Amino acid sequence: MSRGNLYNKYRPTYFSEIVGQDIITTILKNAIHKNRVASSYLFRGSKGSGKTSTARILCRGANCSSFADVGDLCGTCDGCTKALQDALEIDAASNRGVADVSELIQTLQYRPKFVESKFVIIDEAHQLTSAALNALLKIVEEPPKHIHFIFCTTKIRSVPTTDTEKAFETLASRCQTFDFTRIASEDILTKLHYICDGEGCDVSDDVLVSIVGRSDGSLRDAENLLDSVLLL
């Protein structure tokens, strides 16, 4: 049996592998086909619903030279294999200040090295300070043609009350927004069966159903729980 972190090992790398977000993947694939990938996106939803994985796949797909022919990522061209090397992934929980954003904006003046489109993926974007969000606003409104932003957040839409919440809503209004739903139990169960087959493990349906129940719609939590079970 091959061991390792199951969540990372079985993380989707193609649109066809994304679980439970069919409408979103269809829209994003059509955007690539029609060369209408937006300059900024907001991916909003609960943890483990596939936001960051989808952001990475969109980054690669938008740069894939064979996407129109294959209908998904080809997996072999420079766009598929090198786009993430040009991408910037930022954890806003630890890089949340205006100085961090200023440094980011400074780096965006340089064109990507390997591909045509450079993606900036900001995880937990709601944790940026109001000053940082305001500093981002102009470049999000008028980005260079080769730059695309994807803001990922677990914060569900609510009436903004604080300055930070108001600044985030202003930024969000400049983005094409997708609401990621909690993943259906049957979809999580199917993925767990797939992982067990891939790992050569025989885990009873009762155990897998119990894992699904405890995951609360989060595929990541379910995969991490399965990881623990396989170590017993």
Salt bridges, closest charged atoms under 4 A:
ASP78 OD1 - LYS82 NZ 3.94
GLU89 OE2 - ARG56 NE 2.87
GLU124 OE1 - HIS126 NE2 3.52
GLU141 OE2 - ARG174 NE 2.71
GLU142 OE1 - LYS138 NZ 3.57
GLU165 OE2 - LYS155 NZ 3.48
ASP179 OD1 - ARG44 NE 2.85
GLU199 OE2 - LYS9 NZ 2.71
ASP205 OD1 - HIS193 NE2 3.17
ASP216 OD2 - ARG182 NH1 3.29
ASP221 OD2 - LYS47 NZ 3.17
GLU223 OE2 - LYS191 NZ 3.24
ASP227 OD1 - ARG3 NH2 2.74
